[in-house]
Amino acid sequence: MDKDIISGIKSGDSAVFNDAYFRYHQQIYQFVFKKTQSDYIATEVVQLCFIRLWEKRNSLSETAALNIQLFGMARQVMIDELRKESARLKYNSRSQQYPFTDNLMKMIESKDLLRHFQQEIEAMPPMRKMVFNLSRNNGLSYSEIAEMLGISTKTVESHIGKVLSRLKHYMFTVML
C-alpha cells in the first residue's frame, strides 16, 4: 500500500498527498511535541515536513515505508527548527521566554542517534552483533574475543569494521 502512496506522491497526485497528510500529520505532531513540549514547534515541523515531502517527492524511496521517510524528515526538520531557535536566543534579550537551548537540541540528536544505532546493530547478523557487543559493551580485546569464540583475530576485526562502516553509512544518510 505504501508503494502506491509513494508512487502517487512522486507522480504529483495531490489527492494522494492529502491522504498521506491526514494519515500521518497527527503522529508526526505527537512525535515532535513529545520531544520539544512545544505546540508551536510541533505545528511548524509538521507543516515544514510535508512541504519538504512535496518538494522532494521525486527522491522518495519506493522501498522504504512512507512513515519511516516522513519521521526521518520530521526529525531533521525538528533539529533545524531547534537550531534556528537556538540561534535566535543568542541574539534575543528576552531569552527567558523560550525553553529551547543547545543542550536540548544535542540531547534530542544524541538520543535519537543512539536509538537508531542500537536498531542498526540489532538488525545485524548474530555473530557480528555478538562480536561488536563483546568489544564495546564488555571491553574485550580482539584477541580475547577471537579466543572466546574460536575465530581468528582478523575475523573479529572484519566484523567490527563492518559494524562501524554500517553505522557511519547510516550517520551520513541521516545527516543529509
Secondary structure, DSSP 8 states (H G I E B T S, - for coil): -HHHHHHHHHTT-HHHHHHHHHHHHHHHHHHHHHHH--HHHHHHHHHHHHHHHHHTGGG--SSS-HHHHHHHHHHHHHHHHHHHHHHHHHT-TTGGG----HHHHHHHHHHHHHHHHHHHHHTS-HHHHHHHHHHHTT---HHHHHHHHT--HHHHHHHHHHHHHHHHHHHHHHH-
